[in-house]
Structure formats: structure tokens, C-alpha cells
Amino acid sequence: MKKITQDELIPYIVKVLYEYGGRATKSQVENKIYELLASIFQHKWYHAPVSHGIPRWQHDIAWAKERARQQHDFVKSSGRGIWKLTEGGKRYYSSPAYIDGIRKIQLRIYGRGCDAT
């Protein structure tokens, strides 16, 4: 089974928020990332509860959001359950680092690249 790290989820959080116009609910972000990474997240390991009964896939996305906020200033909370892309997150989305990051993840997980934008 291929696993994705919390750090590897950060570009997906940025991507989803950008595609929602820079702001989305936590559940919108989670559902879209689940859809994008369904071949990974469908594995039973990701559905096992880890903290307060939350499935691992949701727990990992929440912690990835915190890492994106604390370490990179890409995301911030904007009210209860609302995630917002910061100016730093918008710059990251438009940067070669974002595209390279997504492609590296796709190569590691699926053995192929993808259209990151």
C-alpha cells in the first residue's frame, strides 16, 4: 500500500482552496482531496479511527492544514470550519515549486506525472 505524508497533502490543500476561489469549508476541502486521492484513501488503513473517532485520512488532512498554516503561511482559518488561502498560498500555487511538488508526489505514488494545475 502506498501512503501519502501530511507534508505531501499540503499542495493538494492549496490546489483545492485555489480552485474554490481561495476559500472553502473544511468538509469541501476534505471531500475534494479524498476524490483526488481516492485510490490511496480507499485503503482500510486510512479509514481506521485515530483520534476522537476521526478516520486517518481526515486526521492527516487536518494536520497537513496546520503544517501549511504554521510552517508555510499558505492557509489560515477564517471562522469556524472555513479555510482560506493566504497570499503566500496563492504565490505558492503559481510557483514552479508547487508544480514540481505535485509531480514528485504523483511519480512516487502512481509512477507517473500529472497535470498539476
Residue, then its C-alpha position, 0 to 999 in steps of 0.5 A: m500500500k502506498k501512503i501519502t505524508q501530511d507534508e505531501l497533502i499540503p499542495y493538494i490543500v492549496k490546489v483545492l482552496y485555489e480552485y474554490g476561489g481561495r476559500a472553502t469549508k473544511s468538509q469541501v476541502e476534505n471531500k475534494i482531496y479524498e476524490l483526488l486521492a481516492s485510490i490511496f484513501q480507499h485503503k482500510w488503513y486510512h479509514a481506521p479511527v485515530s483520534h476522537g473517532i476521526p478516520r486517518w485520512q481526515h486526521d492527516i488532512a487536518w494536520a497537513k492544514e496546520r503544517a501549511r498554516q504554521q510552517h508555510d503561511f499558505v492557509k489560515s482559518s477564517g471562522r469556524g470550519i472555513w479555510k482560506l488561502t493566504e497570499g503566500g498560498k496563492r504565490y505558492y500555487s503559481s510557483p514552479a515549486y508547487i508544480d514540481g511538488i505535485r509531480k514528485i508526489q504523483l511519480r512516487i505514488y502512481g509512477r507517473g506525472c500529472d497535470a498539476t494545475 
